[in-house]
Amino acid sequence: MSADLRQASFAQVGMWLTERMGRAGSAYHMPLLITLDGPLDACALIQACEALVRRHPVLATAIEERDGIPVEVPAERPQVVVTAAEDLAPLVRAQTLRPFDVEKGPLARFTLVRLSSTRHVLVVVAHHLVFDGESKDVLVRDLAAFYDGRPLTRLTMSYADHAAAERERVQALLGEAGDYWRGRWREPGEVVL
């Protein structure tokens, strides 16, 4: 498989299958609202979002099927949409319910909403294929650092690297797992893991 096509993680495969069956709806759409009080440099925040996507390239990927295998592929980078609103709730609901194209991406959306001259909200909606509960803290921390102009140490591992290492760990344990289940398997046929 080429360097820019990496096999999806086990968690991504499960979500991808649910999406393919048309059963997910918006269940995997994860909204995150970051409230910004006080003066805002919107250009600096947009640049911080762009830097965030460069630092975490999984936010600019999609999942395609190649030869029967779901793989992570490069997709269009998410853009920051800037808008104004008096009522945030309908906008957040619409962004959360709006479908993602899992095979084309992007699988993350950024909307900067101006509520007043001193109150803004960055609405981030990401598909669970590229974002999880632990990711929100990392996203907020890195976004704040980029907005403030603070340097960040270079990441040594991407999500695709994590997925590849996970597959290697599981592959190394398959023989032992097969031995364990062969003594406990009661159905006809061989144990398949």
N, C-alpha and C positions, 0 to 999 in steps of 0.2 A: 504494500500500500504506500502511496506517495506521502511525503512529509506533510503536505497540507490536507491529507485525508487520513483521519485517525478514527479508529473504531470507537463507537460510542461506549460510555461506561455502562455497567449493568443497570444502574438507576435510570440512565437516559434511555436504554432499550425498553424498559418497562413503560416509561411515560410515552415513548414514541409509539409503542404498540397500542396503547390506549388511545392516543391521538388518531392513529391509522384506522382504528375501529369506529371512530366518530363518537366516542363515549366521554371524552374529556370535557367538552364545553369550555368553560372558563375556570375549571377547577385548578389548573396549573398556572393560572395568571396570578402573579404575586405583586401586589401594589406596595410601594414604599413611598411615604410622603415625608419630605424634609422641609420643615418650616424655617424660613429665613426672615428674621425680624431685623429691622434697621436698614440703613442704606445698603444697596446691592449693586455690585459691578456685574451686570448681566453678561457682558462680554467675557469677563474673567471666569464666570461660572460655566458658560458654554465651553470655553477652552478647557476648563477642569473636567467637564464631562467627556470631552474628546480624549483628553489624556487618560482618563479612567478606562475608556474602551481600549486604548492602545496598551495599557498596563494589563488589562484582563481581556484578552482577545476572545475568550469564550462568549462575551457579550455580542460579538460580531460574527457568530457562527450560525449554522443551521444543521439539521440532521437529514441526510438523504440516504436512500437505500442504494447500495452499490453491490451488485452480485449477491443479493439477498441479505446483505449485512448493513445495519444502520451505521453510518459514519458521520463524524463531525466534519463539516466543510465550511470554508470561508463564505461569508454572506456580506451583504451590504452593511456598512457601519450605521448604527442608529444615529439619527440626527436629533438635535434638541429643537423642539417646537416651542415658540414663545407666544403666549396668549395672555389675555386678561379676562377675569371673571369676577362676578360679585358673589356667586355661590359656587363653592368648590365641589360640593358633593355630586352634582350631575356630571361634571367633567371627569371626576375620578371614576365614577360608575361606568361612563362611556368608555374610558381608556381601559378599564379592567375587563369589560365585556367584549371589547373589540378583538376579533380573532387574530391569531398569529399564523403566518404561513410557515409551518415548521420546516418545510423543505427549502424555502427560499430565504427566510429571515427578513430583516433582523428579528431576533427573539428578545429584544429589549426596546423600550420606548422611554424617552425623556421629554417631559413637558414642563416648561417653566411658566408658572401662572402668577401673574401680577394681581394681587388682591387690593393693594393700595401702594402708595409711594414708598412705604416703609415695611410692607409685609408681602412676601413672596412664598410660594410653595413649589418645590421641585417634585413633580410627580414622576416616579420611576415605576414602570410596570414591566416586569420581566417574566418570561416563561420559566417554569421550574426546570426545564431542560438546561438552562444556563445560570440558574440562580436558586439558592436555597436559604433557609433560615439563618445559617451562619454567615452567609454572604452579605447580609445587610450591614453588619457591623464593619466588615472590611470595606464595603462600598462607601459608607459614610466617612470612615476614617481616611481613606485614600482621596475621596472627593474633597474633604476639608483641607488636606495637605496640599493638593494641587491648587485649590482656590487661594490658599494662603501663600503659595509660592514656595512651600517647603519641599526639599528633595526627599525622595523615597529610595530605599535600597532596591536594587534590581531583584525581581523575583527569580528564583532558581528553578521553579517547577510550574508548569501550566496545568490546567484541568485535564487537558489531553494527556499530559505526562502521567498524572494521577490515574487516569483510566487505564493507561497501558500498564502501569505498575500493578494495579488491581488485578488485571487479567493475568499477569505473570504469577502473582501470589496464588490466585485461584487455580491456575494450571498446575502449579507445583504441588497443590494439595489434593488434586483429583484422584490420584492413585490411592492415597490413604483413605479418602472419603468413600471411594468405591469398595475398598476392603471392608470398611465399617458397615456399609449398607448391604453388602452381599450376605452377611450373616443374619441380617434382620429383614430382608426383602421377602415378602410372602406372595407377591403377584407372579404369574407366569412370565417367563422371559428374563433376560439379563438386565441388571441394573444399568441405567443410562444416566450419566450426570453431565 
